C-alpha cells in the first residue's frame, strides 16, 4: 500500500472514530458523565479537524480522499460501535484501544511519507503521533 492509499485508510479510521466518539459522548453513563461528555466532545472536534486536514492534504498532492460512507467502512480498520449505554470506564477503554491503532498508523504514515520524500505529510503525521500519544497518556491516567 502506498502513502496516499494508507492516508485514505487513516482518513476512513478518523471518520469511523468521529462517529464512534459521538456514540460514547451521547451514551456514556455514570458518575463520570460530565467530565467524559465534555472530553469526548473535545476529541470529536479534534477528529473533525484531522479529517479535513488529511483530505485537503490528499487533494493538494492530486489524490482523492475517501468521501463516502461505503468506502469509509470498506477501508476502516477501526470498528464501529453499535451498543447504546456504556459506563465511563468501558468508554475510555474503548477509546484507548482505538487510539493505540491511530498511534501505530500515524507512525507508519510518517515513515512512508519520509520514504516518499514528502516532508509536509511526514510533519503532519509526526504531529498526529505526538497528539495521540498525549491523549493516550491522559486517558490511561484517568483509569488509574
C-alpha positions as CSV (number, residue, x, y, z in Angstrom):
1,X,0.0,0.0,0.0
2,X,1.5,3.4,-1.0
3,X,1.5,6.5,1.1
4,X,-1.7,8.0,-0.3
5,X,-3.7,4.8,-0.1
6,X,-2.6,4.4,3.5
7,X,-3.7,8.0,4.1
8,X,-7.1,7.1,2.9
9,X,-7.2,4.2,5.4
10,X,-6.2,6.7,8.1
11,X,-9.0,9.1,6.9
12,X,-11.5,6.2,7.0
13,X,-10.4,5.4,10.5
14,X,-10.8,9.0,11.5
15,X,-14.3,9.1,10.0
16,X,-15.4,6.0,11.9
17,X,-13.7,7.4,15.0
18,X,-15.7,10.6,14.7
19,X,-19.0,8.8,14.8
20,X,-17.8,6.4,17.5
21,X,-16.7,9.2,19.8
22,X,-20.1,10.8,19.3
23,X,-21.7,7.5,20.3
24,X,-19.6,7.4,23.5
25,X,-20.4,11.1,24.1
26,X,-24.1,10.5,23.8
27,X,-24.4,7.2,25.6
28,X,-21.8,7.4,28.5
29,X,-23.5,6.8,31.8
30,X,-22.4,7.0,35.4
31,X,-20.7,9.4,37.8
32,X,-18.1,10.3,35.2
33,X,-20.7,11.5,32.8
34,X,-20.0,15.3,32.9
35,X,-16.2,15.1,32.6
36,X,-16.3,12.4,29.9
37,X,-19.1,14.0,28.0
38,X,-17.1,17.2,27.7
39,X,-13.8,15.4,26.9
40,X,-15.4,13.3,24.2
41,X,-16.8,16.5,22.6
42,X,-13.2,17.9,22.6
43,X,-12.0,14.7,20.9
44,X,-14.6,14.6,18.2
45,X,-13.9,18.2,17.4
46,X,-10.2,17.5,17.0
47,X,-11.1,14.4,14.9
48,X,-13.2,16.6,12.6
49,X,-10.2,18.9,12.1
50,X,-7.9,15.9,11.3
51,X,-10.4,14.6,8.8
52,X,-10.4,17.9,7.0
53,X,-6.6,18.3,7.1
54,X,-5.9,14.8,5.8
55,X,-8.5,15.1,3.0
56,X,-7.1,18.5,1.9
57,X,-3.5,17.2,2.0
58,X,-4.6,14.4,-0.3
59,X,-6.2,16.9,-2.7
60,X,-3.1,19.1,-2.6
61,X,-1.0,16.2,-3.9
62,X,-3.6,15.4,-6.6
63,X,-5.0,12.4,-4.8
64,X,-8.7,11.8,-3.9
65,X,-9.8,11.4,-0.3
66,X,-12.3,8.8,0.6
67,X,-15.6,10.7,0.8
68,X,-18.5,8.3,1.1
69,X,-19.5,6.0,3.9
70,X,-19.5,2.8,1.9
71,X,-15.8,3.3,1.1
72,X,-15.0,4.5,4.6
73,X,-16.4,1.3,6.1
74,X,-14.6,-0.8,3.5
75,X,-11.2,0.8,4.3
76,X,-11.5,1.3,8.0
77,X,-9.6,-0.9,10.4
78,X,-11.4,0.6,13.4
79,X,-14.8,-1.0,14.1
80,X,-18.0,0.9,14.6
81,X,-19.8,0.8,17.9
82,X,-23.4,-0.3,17.9
83,X,-24.2,-0.5,21.6
84,X,-26.1,2.2,23.4
85,X,-25.4,2.8,27.1
86,X,-21.8,2.5,28.3
87,X,-20.2,3.1,31.6
88,X,-17.4,5.6,31.8
89,X,-14.5,3.2,32.4
90,X,-15.5,1.0,29.4
91,X,-15.9,4.1,27.2
92,X,-12.4,5.2,28.0
93,X,-11.1,1.6,27.4
94,X,-12.8,1.5,24.0
95,X,-11.2,4.8,23.1
96,X,-7.7,3.8,24.3
97,X,-7.8,0.7,22.1
98,X,-8.6,2.8,19.0
99,X,-6.1,5.5,19.9
100,X,-3.4,2.8,20.0
101,X,-4.3,1.9,16.4
102,X,-4.1,5.6,15.4
103,X,-0.7,5.9,17.0
104,X,0.5,2.9,15.1
105,X,-1.0,4.2,11.8
106,X,0.4,7.7,12.3
107,X,3.9,6.3,12.9
108,X,3.7,4.2,9.8
109,X,2.5,7.1,7.7
110,X,5.3,9.3,8.9
111,X,7.8,6.7,7.7
112,X,6.0,6.2,4.4
113,X,6.0,10.0,3.9
114,X,9.7,10.2,4.6
115,X,10.4,7.4,2.2
116,X,8.3,9.2,-0.4
117,X,10.3,12.5,0.3
118,X,7.0,14.2,1.3
119,X,8.2,16.3,4.2
120,X,4.8,18.1,4.6
121,X,2.9,14.8,5.1
122,X,5.8,13.5,7.2
123,X,5.5,16.5,9.5
124,X,1.7,16.2,9.6
125,X,1.8,12.6,10.8
126,X,4.7,13.1,13.3
127,X,2.4,15.8,14.8
128,X,-0.6,13.4,14.9
129,X,1.6,10.7,16.6
130,X,2.5,13.2,19.4
131,X,-1.1,14.3,19.8
132,X,-2.4,10.7,20.1
133,X,0.4,9.7,22.4
134,X,-0.5,12.6,24.7
135,X,-4.2,11.7,24.6
136,X,-3.3,8.0,25.3
137,X,-1.4,9.1,28.3
138,X,-4.3,11.3,29.6
139,X,-6.9,8.6,29.1
140,X,-4.8,5.8,30.7
141,X,-4.0,8.1,33.6
142,X,-7.8,8.7,34.0
143,X,-8.2,4.9,34.6
144,X,-5.6,4.7,37.4
